[in-house]
């Protein structure tokens, strides 16, 4: 496939899902240190550095795109589905700060990254929710725009405590955690109604179905930062592991799809579930074995996504215009 003459124009915000997946995997490997020792710590650090490099490359490319293709950036913000992926940028920043804190890299950099990411995430959430007041239409809460990607700007707020509590910002972390906790069930209901009204989202977005796993998994990890009762966290783990079994029924259909950026929607949820499982695991118990298996699954999936991304960039199949389905307001 020939490369598009202006590939930078099509560097959609969702590309930061790559950073989310890599940092999530780095954090999952860090959770495996009690079981695997320093090898897991080294693997976590290497993956975290790769995530940082990917973020820097994407940040530079994003600035260049904004300068050269301001109309494309404006179109992303207007798009009924793509606007939700804007949240992948602040979420990536929050996760980078979390990875730094996990590896005990304290100081002004992780503090600044966490503060910037948390503030930007809250702003993006308010911006996305403000669109809802425009009613049922392409610029508002059209049913066709209710996809699992809507979890990213809404539930991304529950990530804030992962670094915020260790950095000494427990009160603000709890407040922002509450925002995500409030709207998580709202988004779940909206997506269910969308399925009933208009059916599933387009096939190319089918991999984002795995995002359903992320809310209970991340809420469980953050709840542990606040010292939540362990049985509550086990309940959240139960939600997440059942959701994995539920969305896994889509695996065959996803495997049949040509590779695209939405496939990265599978990465962070799998890593978050592996991290929560390892966090609850005791040495030598069945949860430890399950945690290692889930970590291996997340690692293999993300390795395949990286290879697919490199191949797509080389062949010119990724940075190209995306097909857009016509969106009709529900009656």
Phi and psi in degrees as GROMACS dihedral restraints (atoms count N, CA, C in turn):
[ dihedral_restraints ]
;  ai    aj    ak    al  type     phi  dphi    fc
    3     4     5     6     1   -69.7    20    10
    4     5     6     7     1   147.8    20    10
    6     7     8     9     1   -72.6    20    10
    7     8     9    10     1   144.9    20    10
    9    10    11    12     1   -68.5    20    10
   10    11    12    13     1   142.7    20    10
   12    13    14    15     1   -65.0    20    10
   13    14    15    16     1   -24.4    20    10
   15    16    17    18     1  -128.0    20    10
   16    17    18    19     1    68.8    20    10
   18    19    20    21     1   -63.4    20    10
   19    20    21    22     1   -30.9    20    10
   21    22    23    24     1   -61.5    20    10
   22    23    24    25     1   -27.3    20    10
   24    25    26    27     1   -60.2    20    10
   25    26    27    28     1   -27.0    20    10
   27    28    29    30     1  -106.4    20    10
   28    29    30    31     1    23.3    20    10
   30    31    32    33     1   -82.7    20    10
   31    32    33    34     1    78.3    20    10
   33    34    35    36     1   -66.5    20    10
   34    35    36    37     1   156.2    20    10
   36    37    38    39     1   -55.6    20    10
   37    38    39    40     1   -27.4    20    10
   39    40    41    42     1   -61.4    20    10
   40    41    42    43     1   -10.7    20    10
   42    43    44    45     1   -62.7    20    10
   43    44    45    46     1   -22.5    20    10
   45    46    47    48     1   -70.6    20    10
   46    47    48    49     1    -8.4    20    10
   48    49    50    51     1   -61.7    20    10
   49    50    51    52     1   -24.5    20    10
   51    52    53    54     1   -63.4    20    10
   52    53    54    55     1   -43.9    20    10
   54    55    56    57     1   -65.3    20    10
   55    56    57    58     1   -40.2    20    10
   57    58    59    60     1   -58.8    20    10
   58    59    60    61     1   -46.7    20    10
   60    61    62    63     1   -64.0    20    10
   61    62    63    64     1   -42.7    20    10
   63    64    65    66     1   -68.6    20    10
   64    65    66    67     1   -43.4    20    10
   66    67    68    69     1   -67.7    20    10
   67    68    69    70     1   -37.5    20    10
   69    70    71    72     1   -60.7    20    10
   70    71    72    73     1   -41.6    20    10
   72    73    74    75     1   -67.3    20    10
   73    74    75    76     1   -38.9    20    10
   75    76    77    78     1   -60.0    20    10
   76    77    78    79     1   -41.8    20    10
   78    79    80    81     1   -68.5    20    10
   79    80    81    82     1   -35.8    20    10
   81    82    83    84     1   -65.0    20    10
   82    83    84    85     1   -43.2    20    10
   84    85    86    87     1   -64.5    20    10
   85    86    87    88     1   -33.5    20    10
   87    88    89    90     1   -65.4    20    10
   88    89    90    91     1   -35.2    20    10
   90    91    92    93     1   -66.8    20    10
   91    92    93    94     1   -20.3    20    10
   93    94    95    96     1   -85.1    20    10
   94    95    96    97     1    -3.3    20    10
   96    97    98    99     1   -57.6    20    10
   97    98    99   100     1   -43.3    20    10
   99   100   101   102     1   -59.7    20    10
  100   101   102   103     1   -25.9    20    10
  102   103   104   105     1   -93.5    20    10
  103   104   105   106     1   -33.8    20    10
  105   106   107   108     1  -113.2    20    10
  106   107   108   109     1   -11.0    20    10
  108   109   110   111     1    80.9    20    10
  109   110   111   112     1  -155.6    20    10
  111   112   113   114     1   -66.3    20    10
  112   113   114   115     1   -24.0    20    10
  114   115   116   117     1   -60.6    20    10
  115   116   117   118     1   -40.4    20    10
  117   118   119   120     1   -67.0    20    10
  118   119   120   121     1   -38.1    20    10
  120   121   122   123     1   -63.8    20    10
  121   122   123   124     1   -42.9    20    10
  123   124   125   126     1   -64.8    20    10
  124   125   126   127     1   -40.2    20    10
  126   127   128   129     1   -63.5    20    10
  127   128   129   130     1   -42.7    20    10
  129   130   131   132     1   -60.2    20    10
  130   131   132   133     1   -44.6    20    10
  132   133   134   135     1   -64.7    20    10
  133   134   135   136     1   -42.1    20    10
  135   136   137   138     1   -63.3    20    10
  136   137   138   139     1   -43.3    20    10
  138   139   140   141     1   -67.1    20    10
  139   140   141   142     1   -37.9    20    10
  141   142   143   144     1   -62.9    20    10
  142   143   144   145     1   -40.0    20    10
  144   145   146   147     1   -65.6    20    10
  145   146   147   148     1   -38.4    20    10
  147   148   149   150     1   -63.2    20    10
  148   149   150   151     1   -39.8    20    10
  150   151   152   153     1   -63.0    20    10
  151   152   153   154     1   -41.4    20    10
  153   154   155   156     1   -63.4    20    10
  154   155   156   157     1   -42.6    20    10
  156   157   158   159     1   -62.5    20    10
  157   158   159   160     1   -42.1    20    10
  159   160   161   162     1   -62.9    20    10
  160   161   162   163     1   -39.6    20    10
  162   163   164   165     1   -64.7    20    10
  163   164   165   166     1   -45.6    20    10
  165   166   167   168     1   -61.0    20    10
  166   167   168   169     1   -45.0    20    10
  168   169   170   171     1   -61.4    20    10
  169   170   171   172     1   -43.6    20    10
  171   172   173   174     1   -68.6    20    10
  172   173   174   175     1   -37.4    20    10
  174   175   176   177     1   -63.7    20    10
  175   176   177   178     1   -43.5    20    10
  177   178   179   180     1   -62.8    20    10
  178   179   180   181     1   -45.6    20    10
  180   181   182   183     1   -64.2    20    10
  181   182   183   184     1   -34.9    20    10
  183   184   185   186     1   -65.4    20    10
  184   185   186   187     1   -43.1    20    10
  186   187   188   189     1   -63.0    20    10
  187   188   189   190     1   -43.9    20    10
  189   190   191   192     1   -61.8    20    10
  190   191   192   193     1   -40.7    20    10
  192   193   194   195     1   -64.7    20    10
  193   194   195   196     1   -42.8    20    10
  195   196   197   198     1   -61.7    20    10
  196   197   198   199     1   -35.2    20    10
  198   199   200   201     1   -75.9    20    10
  199   200   201   202     1   -38.5    20    10
  201   202   203   204     1   -91.9    20    10
  202   203   204   205     1   -28.7    20    10
  204   205   206   207     1  -134.4    20    10
  205   206   207   208     1    61.3    20    10
  207   208   209   210     1   -60.5    20    10
  208   209   210   211     1   -31.4    20    10
  210   211   212   213     1   -65.8    20    10
  211   212   213   214     1   -34.8    20    10
  213   214   215   216     1   -67.7    20    10
  214   215   216   217     1   -41.6    20    10
  216   217   218   219     1   -63.0    20    10
  217   218   219   220     1   -39.6    20    10
  219   220   221   222     1   -65.1    20    10
  220   221   222   223     1   -37.9    20    10
  222   223   224   225     1   -65.8    20    10
  223   224   225   226     1   -38.2    20    10
  225   226   227   228     1   -57.8    20    10
  226   227   228   229     1   -42.4    20    10
  228   229   230   231     1   -71.4    20    10
  229   230   231   232     1   -27.0    20    10
  231   232   233   234     1   -85.0    20    10
  232   233   234   235     1   -23.1    20    10
  234   235   236   237     1   -62.6    20    10
  235   236   237   238     1   135.8    20    10
  237   238   239   240     1   -66.1    20    10
  238   239   240   241     1   -23.3    20    10
  240   241   242   243     1  -110.9    20    10
  241   242   243   244     1   -45.5    20    10
  243   244   245   246     1   -64.4    20    10
  244   245   246   247     1   -25.3    20    10
  246   247   248   249     1   -62.6    20    10
  247   248   249   250     1   -27.0    20    10
  249   250   251   252     1   -67.7    20    10
  250   251   252   253     1   -26.3    20    10
  252   253   254   255     1   -75.2    20    10
  253   254   255   256     1    -9.0    20    10
  255   256   257   258     1   -57.7    20    10
  256   257   258   259     1   -30.2    20    10
  258   259   260   261     1   -68.5    20    10
  259   260   261   262     1   -15.5    20    10
  261   262   263   264     1   -63.5    20    10
  262   263   264   265     1   -25.8    20    10
  264   265   266   267     1   -67.6    20    10
  265   266   267   268     1   -56.9    20    10
  267   268   269   270     1   -63.6    20    10
  268   269   270   271     1   -32.8    20    10
  270   271   272   273     1   -63.1    20    10
  271   272   273   274     1   -40.6    20    10
  273   274   275   276     1   -61.7    20    10
  274   275   276   277     1   -39.6    20    10
  276   277   278   279     1   -65.1    20    10
  277   278   279   280     1   -44.1    20    10
  279   280   281   282     1   -60.0    20    10
  280   281   282   283     1   -42.8    20    10
  282   283   284   285     1   -69.3    20    10
  283   284   285   286     1   -35.0    20    10
  285   286   287   288     1   -63.1    20    10
  286   287   288   289     1   -43.3    20    10
  288   289   290   291     1   -61.8    20    10
  289   290   291   292     1   -39.3    20    10
  291   292   293   294     1   -63.4    20    10
  292   293   294   295     1   -42.0    20    10
  294   295   296   297     1   -64.1    20    10
  295   296   297   298     1   -38.9    20    10
  297   298   299   300     1   -63.9    20    10
  298   299   300   301     1   -42.9    20    10
  300   301   302   303     1   -65.7    20    10
  301   302   303   304     1   -39.8    20    10
  303   304   305   306     1   -60.3    20    10
  304   305   306   307     1   -34.7    20    10
  306   307   308   309     1   -92.9    20    10
  307   308   309   310     1    17.6    20    10
  309   310   311   312     1    58.5    20    10
  310   311   312   313     1    35.9    20    10
  312   313   314   315     1   -94.7    20    10
  313   314   315   316     1    88.0    20    10
  315   316   317   318     1   -94.3    20    10
  316   317   318   319     1   170.0    20    10
  318   319   320   321     1   128.1    20    10
  319   320   321   322     1  -169.4    20    10
  321   322   323   324     1   -68.4    20    10
  322   323   324   325     1   -29.3    20    10
  324   325   326   327     1   -66.8    20    10
  325   326   327   328     1   -56.9    20    10
  327   328   329   330     1   -62.5    20    10
  328   329   330   331     1   -34.1    20    10
  330   331   332   333     1   -62.2    20    10
  331   332   333   334     1   -45.4    20    10
  333   334   335   336     1   -67.9    20    10
  334   335   336   337     1   -42.0    20    10
  336   337   338   339     1   -62.4    20    10
  337   338   339   340     1   -42.9    20    10
  339   340   341   342     1   -63.8    20    10
  340   341   342   343     1   -46.5    20    10
  342   343   344   345     1   -63.0    20    10
  343   344   345   346     1   -44.0    20    10
  345   346   347   348     1   -64.2    20    10
  346   347   348   349     1   -46.0    20    10
  348   349   350   351     1   -64.5    20    10
  349   350   351   352     1   -42.8    20    10
  351   352   353   354     1   -64.5    20    10
  352   353   354   355     1   -44.3    20    10
  354   355   356   357     1   -65.1    20    10
  355   356   357   358     1   -43.7    20    10
  357   358   359   360     1   -65.5    20    10
  358   359   360   361     1   -38.5    20    10
  360   361   362   363     1   -63.0    20    10
  361   362   363   364     1   -42.6    20    10
  363   364   365   366     1   -64.8    20    10
  364   365   366   367     1   -40.3    20    10
  366   367   368   369     1   -64.6    20    10
  367   368   369   370     1   -43.3    20    10
  369   370   371   372     1   -64.4    20    10
  370   371   372   373     1   -39.4    20    10
  372   373   374   375     1   -60.0    20    10
  373   374   375   376     1   -46.6    20    10
  375   376   377   378     1   -62.4    20    10
  376   377   378   379     1   -38.5    20    10
  378   379   380   381     1   -66.0    20    10
  379   380   381   382     1   -44.0    20    10
  381   382   383   384     1   -64.8    20    10
  382   383   384   385     1   -44.9    20    10
  384   385   386   387     1   -67.4    20    10
  385   386   387   388     1   -31.1    20    10
  387   388   389   390     1   -63.4    20    10
  388   389   390   391     1   -29.6    20    10
  390   391   392   393     1   -63.1    20    10
  391   392   393   394     1   -27.8    20    10
  393   394   395   396     1   -62.4    20    10
  394   395   396   397     1   -28.2    20    10
  396   397   398   399     1   -71.3    20    10
  397   398   399   400     1    -8.4    20    10
  399   400   401   402     1   -83.3    20    10
  400   401   402   403     1    -0.2    20    10
  402   403   404   405     1    85.7    20    10
  403   404   405   406     1  -166.3    20    10
  405   406   407   408     1   -87.4    20    10
  406   407   408   409     1    98.7    20    10
  408   409   410   411     1  -172.3    20    10
  409   410   411   412     1   176.0    20    10
  411   412   413   414     1   -58.1    20    10
  412   413   414   415     1   -31.9    20    10
  414   415   416   417     1   -95.5    20    10
  415   416   417   418     1     3.8    20    10
  417   418   419   420     1  -124.5    20    10
  418   419   420   421     1  -138.3    20    10
  420   421   422   423     1   -97.3    20    10
  421   422   423   424     1    66.0    20    10
  423   424   425   426     1   -69.8    20    10
  424   425   426   427     1   140.6    20    10
  426   427   428   429     1   -58.3    20    10
  427   428   429   430     1   -36.0    20    10
  429   430   431   432     1   -66.0    20    10
  430   431   432   433     1   -17.2    20    10
  432   433   434   435     1   -87.6    20    10
  433   434   435   436     1    -5.5    20    10
  435   436   437   438     1   -85.5    20    10
  436   437   438   439     1    89.8    20    10
  438   439   440   441     1  -120.3    20    10
  439   440   441   442     1   169.4    20    10
  441   442   443   444     1   -57.1    20    10
  442   443   444   445     1   -21.6    20    10
  444   445   446   447     1   -62.2    20    10
  445   446   447   448     1   -19.8    20    10
  447   448   449   450     1   -66.0    20    10
  448   449   450   451     1   -19.7    20    10
  450   451   452   453     1   -65.6    20    10
  451   452   453   454     1   -27.6    20    10
  453   454   455   456     1   -63.2    20    10
  454   455   456   457     1   -53.3    20    10
  456   457   458   459     1   -72.2    20    10
  457   458   459   460     1   -25.6    20    10
  459   460   461   462     1   -86.2    20    10
  460   461   462   463     1   -57.5    20    10
  462   463   464   465     1   -83.1    20    10
  463   464   465   466     1   -10.5    20    10
  465   466   467   468     1   -56.7    20    10
  466   467   468   469     1   -20.6    20    10
  468   469   470   471     1   -66.1    20    10
  469   470   471   472     1   -23.9    20    10
  471   472   473   474     1   -74.7    20    10
  472   473   474   475     1    -7.9    20    10
  474   475   476   477     1   -76.9    20    10
  475   476   477   478     1   -20.0    20    10
  477   478   479   480     1   -57.1    20    10
  478   479   480   481     1   -40.4    20    10
  480   481   482   483     1   -66.3    20    10
  481   482   483   484     1   -20.2    20    10
  483   484   485   486     1   -58.2    20    10
  484   485   486   487     1   -39.0    20    10
  486   487   488   489     1  -105.7    20    10
  487   488   489   490     1   -27.4    20    10
  489   490   491   492     1   -63.8    20    10
  490   491   492   493     1   -41.1    20    10
  492   493   494   495     1   -67.0    20    10
  493   494   495   496     1   -49.0    20    10
  495   496   497   498     1   -60.9    20    10
  496   497   498   499     1   -27.7    20    10
  498   499   500   501     1   -82.8    20    10
  499   500   501   502     1    -2.7    20    10
  501   502   503   504     1    93.9    20    10
  502   503   504   505     1    19.9    20    10
  504   505   506   507     1  -117.5    20    10
  505   506   507   508     1    52.2    20    10
  507   508   509   510     1   -64.5    20    10
  508   509   510   511     1   -40.1    20    10
  510   511   512   513     1   -65.2    20    10
  511   512   513   514     1   -49.5    20    10
  513   514   515   516     1   -65.7    20    10
  514   515   516   517     1   -37.8    20    10
  516   517   518   519     1   -59.2    20    10
  517   518   519   520     1   -41.6    20    10
  519   520   521   522     1   -66.0    20    10
  520   521   522   523     1   -38.9    20    10
  522   523   524   525     1   -63.8    20    10
  523   524   525   526     1   -46.5    20    10
  525   526   527   528     1   -72.5    20    10
  526   527   528   529     1   -32.8    20    10
  528   529   530   531     1   -56.6    20    10
  529   530   531   532     1   -39.9    20    10
  531   532   533   534     1   -62.5    20    10
  532   533   534   535     1   -33.5    20    10
  534   535   536   537     1   -62.2    20    10
  535   536   537   538     1   -48.3    20    10
  537   538   539   540     1   -64.6    20    10
  538   539   540   541     1   -38.6    20    10
  540   541   542   543     1   -65.4    20    10
  541   542   543   544     1   -34.4    20    10
  543   544   545   546     1   -67.3    20    10
  544   545   546   547     1   -43.6    20    10
  546   547   548   549     1   -95.6    20    10
  547   548   549   550     1    -7.5    20    10
  549   550   551   552     1   -56.6    20    10
  550   551   552   553     1   -53.9    20    10
  552   553   554   555     1   -66.7    20    10
  553   554   555   556     1   -29.5    20    10
  555   556   557   558     1   -62.2    20    10
  556   557   558   559     1   -47.2    20    10
  558   559   560   561     1   -64.6    20    10
  559   560   561   562     1   -38.9    20    10
  561   562   563   564     1   -59.4    20    10
  562   563   564   565     1   -44.1    20    10
  564   565   566   567     1   -65.7    20    10
  565   566   567   568     1   -42.7    20    10
  567   568   569   570     1   -59.0    20    10
  568   569   570   571     1   -42.7    20    10
  570   571   572   573     1   -66.9    20    10
  571   572   573   574     1   -39.0    20    10
  573   574   575   576     1   -61.6    20    10
  574   575   576   577     1   -42.1    20    10
  576   577   578   579     1   -67.0    20    10
  577   578   579   580     1   -38.4    20    10
  579   580   581   582     1   -58.8    20    10
  580   581   582   583     1   -42.8    20    10
  582   583   584   585     1   -61.6    20    10
  583   584   585   586     1   -41.5    20    10
  585   586   587   588     1   -68.1    20    10
  586   587   588   589     1   -34.6    20    10
  588   589   590   591     1   -81.0    20    10
  589   590   591   592     1   -45.4    20    10
  591   592   593   594     1  -129.9    20    10
  592   593   594   595     1     2.9    20    10
  594   595   596   597     1    83.8    20    10
  595   596   597   598     1  -171.5    20    10
  597   598   599   600     1   -70.4    20    10
  598   599   600   601     1   162.0    20    10
  600   601   602   603     1   -67.5    20    10
  601   602   603   604     1   169.0    20    10
  603   604   605   606     1   -56.6    20    10
  604   605   606   607     1   151.5    20    10
  606   607   608   609     1   -55.4    20    10
  607   608   609   610     1   -36.5    20    10
  609   610   611   612     1   -65.7    20    10
  610   611   612   613     1   -18.3    20    10
  612   613   614   615     1   -95.8    20    10
  613   614   615   616     1     1.6    20    10
  615   616   617   618     1   -57.4    20    10
  616   617   618   619     1   -35.5    20    10
  618   619   620   621     1   -60.8    20    10
  619   620   621   622     1   -22.7    20    10
  621   622   623   624     1   -68.2    20    10
  622   623   624   625     1    -9.4    20    10
  624   625   626   627     1   -55.5    20    10
  625   626   627   628     1   -30.2    20    10
  627   628   629   630     1   -66.0    20    10
  628   629   630   631     1   -15.3    20    10
  630   631   632   633     1   -63.5    20    10
  631   632   633   634     1   -22.2    20    10
  633   634   635   636     1   -55.9    20    10
  634   635   636   637     1   -26.8    20    10
  636   637   638   639     1   -70.4    20    10
  637   638   639   640     1   -32.0    20    10
  639   640   641   642     1   -63.8    20    10
  640   641   642   643     1   -46.4    20    10
  642   643   644   645     1   -55.0    20    10
  643   644   645   646     1   -54.1    20    10
  645   646   647   648     1   -65.5    20    10
  646   647   648   649     1   -33.5    20    10
  648   649   650   651     1   -66.5    20    10
  649   650   651   652     1   -45.7    20    10
  651   652   653   654     1   -73.9    20    10
  652   653   654   655     1   -37.0    20    10
  654   655   656   657     1   -59.4    20    10
  655   656   657   658     1   -39.8    20    10
  657   658   659   660     1   -63.0    20    10
  658   659   660   661     1   -45.1    20    10
  660   661   662   663     1   -63.1    20    10
  661   662   663   664     1   -42.5    20    10
  663   664   665   666     1   -71.6    20    10
  664   665   666   667     1   -35.4    20    10
  666   667   668   669     1   -61.0    20    10
  667   668   669   670     1   -35.1    20    10
  669   670   671   672     1   -64.2    20    10
  670   671   672   673     1   -30.4    20    10
  672   673   674   675     1   -65.1    20    10
  673   674   675   676     1   -28.2    20    10
  675   676   677   678     1   -91.7    20    10
  676   677   678   679     1     2.7    20    10
  678   679   680   681     1    73.7    20    10
  679   680   681   682     1    33.3    20    10
  681   682   683   684     1   -64.7    20    10
  682   683   684   685     1   151.9    20    10
  684   685   686   687     1   -55.2    20    10
  685   686   687   688     1   136.1    20    10
  687   688   689   690     1   -63.8    20    10
  688   689   690   691     1   -29.3    20    10
  690   691   692   693     1   -67.7    20    10
  691   692   693   694     1   -31.6    20    10
  693   694   695   696     1   -64.4    20    10
  694   695   696   697     1   -41.9    20    10
  696   697   698   699     1   -66.6    20    10
  697   698   699   700     1   -37.5    20    10
  699   700   701   702     1   -62.6    20    10
  700   701   702   703     1   -36.8    20    10
  702   703   704   705     1   -63.4    20    10
  703   704   705   706     1   -41.6    20    10
  705   706   707   708     1   -65.9    20    10
  706   707   708   709     1   -39.0    20    10
  708   709   710   711     1   -61.5    20    10
  709   710   711   712     1   -40.5    20    10
  711   712   713   714     1   -60.5    20    10
  712   713   714   715     1   -41.8    20    10
  714   715   716   717     1   -59.5    20    10
  715   716   717   718     1   -45.1    20    10
  717   718   719   720     1   -67.8    20    10
  718   719   720   721     1   -43.5    20    10
  720   721   722   723     1   -71.0    20    10
  721   722   723   724     1   -35.4    20    10
  723   724   725   726     1   -66.9    20    10
  724   725   726   727     1   -38.6    20    10
  726   727   728   729     1   -62.5    20    10
  727   728   729   730     1   -37.1    20    10
  729   730   731   732     1   -59.6    20    10
  730   731   732   733     1   -46.1    20    10
  732   733   734   735     1   -62.7    20    10
  733   734   735   736     1   -35.7    20    10
  735   736   737   738     1   -67.6    20    10
  736   737   738   739     1   -51.7    20    10
  738   739   740   741     1   -74.5    20    10
  739   740   741   742     1   -20.3    20    10
  741   742   743   744     1   -63.6    20    10
  742   743   744   745     1   -18.4    20    10
  744   745   746   747     1   -65.4    20    10
  745   746   747   748     1   -14.9    20    10
  747   748   749   750     1   -93.5    20    10
  748   749   750   751     1    -0.6    20    10
  750   751   752   753     1   -60.7    20    10
  751   752   753   754     1   -41.9    20    10
  753   754   755   756     1   -65.1    20    10
  754   755   756   757     1   -42.3    20    10
  756   757   758   759     1   -65.1    20    10
  757   758   759   760     1   -37.7    20    10
  759   760   761   762     1   -67.3    20    10
  760   761   762   763     1   -40.6    20    10
  762   763   764   765     1   -63.2    20    10
  763   764   765   766     1   -25.7    20    10
  765   766   767   768     1   -81.8    20    10
  766   767   768   769     1    -9.3    20    10
  768   769   770   771     1   -81.7    20    10
  769   770   771   772     1   148.7    20    10
  771   772   773   774     1   -66.3    20    10
  772   773   774   775     1   146.7    20    10
  774   775   776   777     1   -65.4    20    10
  775   776   777   778     1   138.5    20    10
  777   778   779   780     1  -150.6    20    10
  778   779   780   781     1   170.9    20    10
  780   781   782   783     1   -57.0    20    10
  781   782   783   784     1   -36.2    20    10
  783   784   785   786     1   -57.7    20    10
  784   785   786   787     1   -20.0    20    10
  786   787   788   789     1   -60.5    20    10
  787   788   789   790     1   -26.1    20    10
  789   790   791   792     1   -66.4    20    10
  790   791   792   793     1   -13.1    20    10
  792   793   794   795     1   -63.8    20    10
  793   794   795   796     1   -15.3    20    10
  795   796   797   798     1   -82.2    20    10
  796   797   798   799     1   -20.9    20    10
  798   799   800   801     1   -72.3    20    10
  799   800   801   802     1   -58.7    20    10
  801   802   803   804     1   -63.7    20    10
  802   803   804   805     1   -42.6    20    10
  804   805   806   807     1   -57.4    20    10
  805   806   807   808     1   -42.9    20    10
  807   808   809   810     1   -64.6    20    10
  808   809   810   811     1   -40.3    20    10
  810   811   812   813     1   -66.5    20    10
  811   812   813   814     1   -39.6    20    10
  813   814   815   816     1   -64.5    20    10
  814   815   816   817     1   -40.6    20    10
  816   817   818   819     1   -65.8    20    10
  817   818   819   820     1   -40.4    20    10
  819   820   821   822     1   -61.7    20    10
  820   821   822   823     1   -41.8    20    10
  822   823   824   825     1   -63.8    20    10
  823   824   825   826     1   -43.7    20    10
  825   826   827   828     1   -66.3    20    10
  826   827   828   829     1   -40.1    20    10
  828   829   830   831     1   -62.7    20    10
  829   830   831   832     1   -44.4    20    10
  831   832   833   834     1   -66.6    20    10
  832   833   834   835     1   -33.0    20    10
  834   835   836   837     1   -66.2    20    10
  835   836   837   838     1   -33.2    20    10
  837   838   839   840     1   -89.2    20    10
  838   839   840   841     1    -8.7    20    10
  840   841   842   843     1   -76.8    20    10
  841   842   843   844     1   143.0    20    10
  843   844   845   846     1  -102.1    20    10
  844   845   846   847     1   152.3    20    10
  846   847   848   849     1   -56.8    20    10
  847   848   849   850     1   126.4    20    10
  849   850   851   852     1    79.2    20    10
  850   851   852   853     1    -1.3    20    10
  852   853   854   855     1   -87.3    20    10
  853   854   855   856     1   174.0    20    10
  855   856   857   858     1   -63.5    20    10
  856   857   858   859     1   -31.5    20    10
  858   859   860   861     1   -66.9    20    10
  859   860   861   862     1   -32.0    20    10
  861   862   863   864     1   -63.9    20    10
  862   863   864   865     1   -44.7    20    10
  864   865   866   867     1   -62.8    20    10
  865   866   867   868     1   -44.2    20    10
  867   868   869   870     1   -63.4    20    10
  868   869   870   871     1   -40.3    20    10
  870   871   872   873     1   -61.5    20    10
  871   872   873   874     1   -42.3    20    10
  873   874   875   876     1   -65.3    20    10
  874   875   876   877     1   -40.0    20    10
  876   877   878   879     1   -64.9    20    10
  877   878   879   880     1   -41.9    20    10
  879   880   881   882     1   -67.5    20    10
  880   881   882   883     1   -35.6    20    10
  882   883   884   885     1   -64.9    20    10
  883   884   885   886     1   -41.6    20    10
  885   886   887   888     1   -63.8    20    10
  886   887   888   889     1   -41.4    20    10
  888   889   890   891     1   -60.9    20    10
  889   890   891   892     1   -48.8    20    10
  891   892   893   894     1   -61.0    20    10
  892   893   894   895     1   -40.6    20    10
  894   895   896   897     1   -64.4    20    10
  895   896   897   898     1   -43.5    20    10
  897   898   899   900     1   -66.5    20    10
  898   899   900   901     1   -42.9    20    10
  900   901   902   903     1   -62.6    20    10
  901   902   903   904     1   -45.4    20    10
  903   904   905   906     1   -68.6    20    10
  904   905   906   907     1   -36.0    20    10
  906   907   908   909     1   -61.3    20    10
  907   908   909   910     1   -42.0    20    10
  909   910   911   912     1   -65.9    20    10
  910   911   912   913     1   -37.8    20    10
  912   913   914   915     1   -65.4    20    10
  913   914   915   916     1   -39.4    20    10
  915   916   917   918     1   -63.0    20    10
  916   917   918   919     1   -45.4    20    10
  918   919   920   921     1   -62.8    20    10
  919   920   921   922     1   -41.2    20    10
  921   922   923   924     1   -64.3    20    10
  922   923   924   925     1   -37.5    20    10
  924   925   926   927     1   -67.3    20    10
  925   926   927   928     1   -45.7    20    10
  927   928   929   930     1   -62.0    20    10
  928   929   930   931     1   -41.3    20    10
  930   931   932   933     1   -65.7    20    10
  931   932   933   934     1   -41.7    20    10
  933   934   935   936     1   -64.5    20    10
  934   935   936   937     1   -38.9    20    10
  936   937   938   939     1   -66.5    20    10
  937   938   939   940     1   -40.1    20    10
  939   940   941   942     1   -66.5    20    10
  940   941   942   943     1   -38.8    20    10
  942   943   944   945     1   -86.8    20    10
  943   944   945   946     1   -11.2    20    10
  945   946   947   948     1    80.1    20    10
  946   947   948   949     1    24.6    20    10
  948   949   950   951     1   -98.5    20    10
  949   950   951   952     1    -2.3    20    10
  951   952   953   954     1  -104.0    20    10
  952   953   954   955     1   -54.7    20    10
  954   955   956   957     1   -82.3    20    10
  955   956   957   958     1    69.4    20    10
  957   958   959   960     1  -139.1    20    10
  958   959   960   961     1   163.8    20    10
  960   961   962   963     1   -59.0    20    10
  961   962   963   964     1   141.1    20    10
  963   964   965   966     1   -93.4    20    10
  964   965   966   967     1   142.9    20    10
  966   967   968   969     1   -67.1    20    10
  967   968   969   970     1   138.4    20    10
  969   970   971   972     1  -120.8    20    10
  970   971   972   973     1   121.4    20    10
  972   973   974   975     1   -78.4    20    10
  973   974   975   976     1   146.1    20    10
  975   976   977   978     1   -69.2    20    10
  976   977   978   979     1   133.1    20    10
  978   979   980   981     1  -104.3    20    10
  979   980   981   982     1   126.7    20    10
  981   982   983   984     1  -114.6    20    10
  982   983   984   985     1   127.9    20    10
  984   985   986   987     1   -58.9    20    10
  985   986   987   988     1   143.1    20    10
  987   988   989   990     1   -68.0    20    10
  988   989   990   991     1   147.7    20    10
